[in-house]
Each structure stands twice: as C-alpha cells, then as structure tokens.
Amino acid sequence: MAEILQKDGTWTFDGDTIRIVPGRERGVHPLRQTLGELAVPLGAVAGVAFEPARKGGRLRLRLRDGSDPLTQAARGRLPEAADPYQLAVEQDRTGVAEYFVDEVRHALLLEQLPDGPTDRYLLPGPAVPLSVSAGDGTASFDGERVRLEWNWTTAEGKKSAGTRVLPVTDIATVEWQPSAGLENGYLRFTVPQAPTNAPPKHDPHAIELFGFKKDPLMALVAAAVTARLPHPSAAGAARSAVASPGAPALGFSKALEGAPPAAPAAPERGGPAADDHDVLLRRLRELGELRHAGILTDEEFAAAKQAVLRRF
C-alpha cells in the first residue's frame, strides 16, 4: 500500500488500483471537486512520474490512449490545476511521492501490462446527470440526452432557435476547446446533416466559452458524452477493414489472446546496464508467473520482489 496525502488531494495505490480523491479546500479546482473520486485500474496506466521543483514538485499519471473518456475529450488541454491526474506535492512529502512512483512502476513491470492504446474505455467517465453553466449557455446531460439552454450573452440568432435537445444516438462527435489568447473556446456537438461551419457564437449545437474559471467544467460534459459514443478504436478497425477487406477485424484484446509475451526490445548498444535491465525484467516476470500459478503466496512474492529489486 502506498499513499500520499496533500492539500490538493490524496492518491492511494493498493497494487491493483490508484484511487484519486480530490482535496476539499477552497483552492482545489472545481473540476476536480465535481468529478469526485476516481478509481484508476493499473491496466489503464501508461506511466507515472514525479517532477521535483524548487518547493516540492508534482506527481503526474499518464494513462493509456483510449482508456479514459475525460483524457480523450480534453486531449491534454486542461490547465494543471484542473487536471485530476496531477497532484501538487509539498516539499516535505517529496520522498513519499518518489516511493509512490516506485511502487506503481514496480507493479507495471511485474504485471507486464501493455502501455499502448486500448480498445475500450477502462474508466466510466463523469457521473450523470451533469449540468454546467458557462459562456453563453448551460449544457446538461442525463446519460441519454444533451440539453443546451441559452443566456443573456447568447447571440440573438442562436437564441431564437430555442433550447436544443440532442439524443446521444444522434451525436456523431463532441469537442471541447478551451479559450486561447483572444480566441474563445467552445463545447460543440456534431450532428449529421446539420451545418458545422458556423462559428460557436452562432452554432445552435455549440456553447461559446469566454475564458472564465468554469470553462474546464464543460470538459466533463464532453467526457460524459464521449463515454457513450463509439470508442475511437472502432473507427480504426473500420478503416483497417476497408484497407484489408479480406482480413477479419480483431479487437486489441482479441489480438493479444494466445500470443506469447513480447520479448524486451533489444537495446541499440550492448553493455552491463542493458544486461542488468533484461535480467531484472526476466526475474520479476518469473516471480509474477509463480504468484499467479499459486506457487508463491502474496507474502513470499512481496519478499522475493524486494530482494530482487535491492540487488539491482
């Protein structure tokens, strides 16, 4: 068990899941507080790092592409304060942060989990019903329908179209774009057979964002809808089927079934460091196989793992 408690929030790792609980103090971004607790399975993690700074540092969790609807919708455009997969670390807790990183990395090595794209979402996305007011309107989503309502800042032509109700089955794509410089942001829903070339200010399927603190909350609406749209891998599979019509389409997990474990990539240059790394991976993998086979108990496995890691 590894745990780090900070004003920004609490991260806990039990060997299988990283639990992220946002802080409740005034300075914690409203997106984190609205999103609430997250349970990130180890299989969704691509990497973890601690970045030291002059006063403390920052923990960063990197998820596999396609594993999380929020990451898919935000595409790296959330401000640091709003990103739930970052944690500000105070100076007296940097050692705990480094230990947390080591524990997660060791678990990833032992389990030999892939870090490439996933063929399905491994996190559920924000809870619904969800309603956010920002920019020139309010976006609400109950899991089946998106409702767009306008306010006094809405352009008259868009407001005259009235409240929009979009069944999720009619939505092709959803995009959240934060404001940047003099350019306003937007939350836009693409509906087939509806014009998409209108700017957000005049698009009845978009909410224009003016760059205020609540704008990132619209990314939660985008993520909740994204979680209920076809996974991005479905489009990739369709393109592959068109390119190779005679080949059966296989999902990511199906392609891995029955395949032998991938051997570590050969280093460009040989040497003691590369050899030691290969031996470490091999021994950790062997220990993991012995535990899964029931030959080692959890206690014996933990002791053997620590012994191997100390040697290297």
C-alpha positions in Angstrom: 0.0 0.0 0.0 1.3 3.4 -1.0 -0.4 6.6 0.0 0.3 10.3 -0.3 -2.0 12.9 1.4 -1.8 16.6 0.2 -4.0 19.7 0.3 -4.5 19.1 -3.4 -5.9 15.6 -2.8 -5.0 12.0 -1.8 -3.6 9.3 -4.0 -3.6 5.7 -2.8 -2.2 2.6 -4.6 -3.1 -1.0 -3.4 -1.3 -2.9 -6.1 -4.3 -3.0 -8.5 -5.9 0.4 -8.4 -4.9 4.0 -7.9 -7.6 5.9 -6.0 -7.6 9.6 -6.5 -9.6 11.7 -4.0 -9.7 15.5 -4.6 -9.0 17.9 -1.8 -11.9 19.9 -0.4 -10.1 23.1 0.4 -11.0 26.3 -1.3 -8.0 26.4 -3.7 -8.8 23.0 -5.3 -10.2 23.4 -8.8 -14.0 22.9 -9.1 -13.5 20.4 -11.9 -11.7 18.1 -9.6 -14.3 18.5 -6.9 -17.2 18.0 -9.3 -15.5 14.9 -10.8 -15.1 13.4 -7.3 -13.1 10.2 -6.5 -11.5 8.3 -9.3 -10.5 4.6 -9.3 -7.9 4.1 -12.0 -7.1 0.4 -12.7 -3.5 -0.4 -13.2 -4.3 -1.6 -16.7 -5.2 1.9 -17.7 -1.8 3.3 -16.6 0.9 4.0 -19.2 3.3 5.6 -16.8 3.8 7.7 -13.6 6.4 10.3 -12.8 7.4 12.8 -10.0 8.8 16.1 -11.2 10.7 17.8 -8.4 10.6 21.6 -8.2 12.0 24.3 -6.0 9.3 23.9 -3.5 8.0 20.4 -3.6 7.0 19.1 -7.1 4.3 17.4 -9.0 3.0 13.8 -9.4 1.8 13.0 -12.9 -0.1 10.0 -14.0 -0.1 9.2 -17.7 -3.0 7.0 -19.0 -3.1 4.8 -22.0 -4.7 6.3 -25.1 -8.3 5.5 -25.3 -8.7 4.3 -21.7 -10.3 7.4 -20.2 -13.2 9.5 -21.7 -12.0 12.7 -19.9 -8.5 12.4 -21.2 -10.0 11.6 -24.7 -12.2 14.7 -24.6 -9.6 17.1 -23.1 -6.7 16.0 -25.2 -4.1 17.4 -22.9 -5.7 20.9 -22.9 -6.8 21.0 -19.2 -4.9 23.5 -17.1 -2.7 21.9 -14.5 -4.9 23.0 -11.6 -7.9 21.2 -13.2 -6.1 18.0 -14.3 -7.2 15.2 -11.9 -4.1 13.1 -13.0 -1.7 15.6 -11.5 -1.0 16.2 -7.8 0.9 19.1 -6.3 3.4 17.8 -3.7 4.7 19.8 -0.8 8.4 19.9 -0.1 8.2 17.7 3.0 6.4 14.9 1.1 8.7 14.5 -2.0 10.1 11.3 -0.5 6.6 9.8 -0.2 5.9 10.9 -3.8 9.1 9.1 -5.1 8.1 6.0 -3.1 4.6 6.1 -4.7 6.1 6.3 -8.2 8.4 3.3 -7.4 5.5 1.2 -6.2 3.4 1.9 -9.3 6.4 1.3 -11.7 7.3 -2.0 -10.0 3.7 -3.2 -10.3 3.7 -2.3 -14.0 6.9 -4.2 -14.5 5.6 -7.3 -12.6 2.3 -7.4 -14.4 3.9 -6.8 -17.8 0.9 -4.7 -18.8 0.8 -3.1 -22.3 1.1 0.7 -22.4 -0.3 1.2 -25.9 -3.9 2.2 -26.9 -6.9 0.4 -25.5 -9.9 -0.9 -27.5 -12.4 0.2 -24.8 -12.7 2.7 -22.0 -11.4 1.4 -18.7 -12.8 4.3 -16.7 -16.5 5.1 -16.8 -16.3 8.9 -17.3 -18.0 11.6 -15.2 -21.2 10.6 -13.3 -24.6 11.8 -14.7 -26.9 13.7 -14.5 -24.5 16.6 -15.0 -25.2 20.2 -15.7 -22.7 23.1 -16.3 -23.3 26.8 -16.9 -20.5 28.7 -18.6 -20.0 31.0 -21.5 -23.2 31.7 -23.4 -25.3 28.8 -22.1 -25.9 25.7 -20.0 -25.1 22.2 -21.1 -27.0 19.3 -19.3 -26.6 15.6 -19.8 -28.7 12.8 -18.2 -27.0 9.9 -19.9 -29.4 9.8 -22.9 -29.9 13.4 -24.0 -27.9 16.6 -24.1 -29.8 19.8 -23.4 -28.4 23.2 -24.5 -30.0 26.3 -23.0 -29.0 29.9 -23.7 -28.5 33.0 -21.5 -28.4 36.8 -21.9 -24.9 36.7 -23.6 -26.1 34.4 -26.4 -26.2 35.8 -29.9 -29.8 36.7 -30.9 -29.9 34.4 -34.0 -28.7 31.4 -31.9 -31.0 32.2 -29.1 -34.0 32.4 -31.4 -33.6 28.7 -32.3 -34.6 27.9 -28.7 -33.4 25.2 -26.4 -31.7 22.3 -28.2 -32.3 18.7 -27.1 -29.9 16.2 -28.7 -30.3 12.4 -28.1 -26.9 10.9 -27.7 -27.8 8.5 -30.5 -27.9 11.5 -32.9 -24.5 12.8 -31.8 -21.5 11.9 -34.1 -18.7 13.7 -32.2 -18.2 16.1 -29.3 -15.4 18.5 -28.9 -14.2 20.8 -26.1 -11.8 23.5 -26.9 -10.6 26.0 -24.2 -10.1 29.6 -24.8 -6.6 30.6 -26.0 -5.4 34.2 -26.2 -8.0 36.2 -28.0 -9.8 33.1 -29.3 -12.9 32.0 -27.4 -13.3 28.3 -26.6 -16.4 26.1 -27.2 -18.2 22.9 -26.5 -19.6 21.6 -29.8 -21.7 18.6 -30.7 -21.6 17.4 -34.3 -24.9 16.2 -35.6 -25.2 14.5 -39.0 -27.0 16.5 -41.7 -26.6 19.7 -39.6 -24.2 22.5 -40.8 -20.9 22.5 -38.9 -19.2 25.5 -40.5 -20.8 28.2 -38.3 -18.6 29.7 -35.6 -19.6 28.7 -32.0 -21.1 32.1 -31.4 -23.8 31.3 -34.0 -23.9 27.5 -33.9 -27.0 26.2 -32.1 -25.2 22.9 -31.3 -22.3 24.7 -29.6 -21.7 26.7 -26.4 -19.2 29.5 -26.7 -16.7 29.8 -23.8 -15.2 33.2 -22.8 -12.2 32.0 -20.8 -13.5 32.0 -17.3 -12.7 29.6 -14.4 -15.8 27.4 -15.0 -14.9 26.7 -18.7 -13.0 23.4 -17.9 -16.2 22.1 -16.3 -17.6 21.8 -19.9 -14.9 19.2 -20.5 -16.8 17.0 -18.0 -19.9 17.2 -20.2 -17.8 16.4 -23.2 -16.3 13.4 -21.4 -19.7 12.1 -20.2 -21.0 12.1 -23.7 -17.7 10.7 -25.1 -18.0 7.7 -22.8 -21.3 6.8 -24.5 -20.1 7.2 -28.1 -18.3 4.5 -30.1 -14.8 4.0 -28.9 -12.0 5.6 -31.1 -10.7 2.1 -31.8 -14.0 1.3 -33.6 -13.1 3.9 -36.3 -9.6 2.5 -36.6 -11.0 -1.0 -37.0 -13.4 0.2 -39.7 -10.5 1.9 -41.6 -8.5 -1.3 -41.3 -11.4 -3.4 -42.7 -11.7 -1.0 -45.6 -7.9 -1.2 -46.3 -7.9 -5.0 -46.0 -11.4 -6.3 -46.8 -10.3 -9.9 -46.8 -8.8 -9.8 -43.2 -11.0 -10.3 -40.2 -11.2 -7.3 -37.8 -9.7 -8.1 -34.4 -10.0 -6.0 -31.3 -7.0 -5.2 -29.3 -7.7 -7.7 -26.5 -8.5 -10.5 -29.0 -5.3 -9.9 -30.9 -3.4 -10.5 -27.6 -5.2 -13.7 -26.7 -2.9 -16.7 -27.1 0.0 -14.5 -28.2 3.3 -15.2 -26.4 4.7 -12.5 -24.1 6.6 -9.9 -26.1 10.3 -10.0 -25.5 12.0 -6.8 -24.4 13.2 -4.8 -27.3 16.9 -5.3 -28.0 19.0 -2.3 -26.9 20.8 -0.4 -29.6 24.0 -0.9 -27.8 25.0 -3.8 -25.6 26.6 -3.4 -22.2 26.3 -4.2 -18.5 23.4 -1.7 -17.9 21.3 -3.2 -20.7 22.1 -6.8 -19.5 21.1 -5.9 -15.9 17.8 -4.4 -17.1 17.0 -7.5 -19.1 17.8 -9.8 -16.1 15.7 -7.6 -13.8 12.7 -7.8 -16.1 13.1 -11.5 -16.6 13.3 -12.3 -12.9 10.3 -10.0 -12.0 8.3 -11.7 -14.7 9.2 -15.1 -13.4 8.1 -14.1 -9.9 4.8 -12.8 -11.2 4.2 -16.1 -13.0 5.0 -18.1 -9.8 2.5 -16.0 -7.9 -0.2 -16.4 -10.5 0.4 -20.1 -10.5 -0.1 -20.3 -6.7 3.4 -21.5 -6.1 4.3 -18.3 -4.1 2.0 -16.7 -1.6 1.5 -12.9 -1.7 3.8 -12.6 1.3 6.5 -14.7 -0.3 6.1 -12.9 -3.6 6.5 -9.4 -1.9 9.6 -10.6 -0.1 11.2 -12.1 -3.2 10.3 -9.0 -5.2 12.0 -6.7 -2.7 15.1 -8.9 -2.6 15.4 -8.8 -6.4 14.9 -5.0 -6.6 17.5 -4.5 -3.9 20.1 -6.5 -5.8 19.6 -4.2 -8.8 
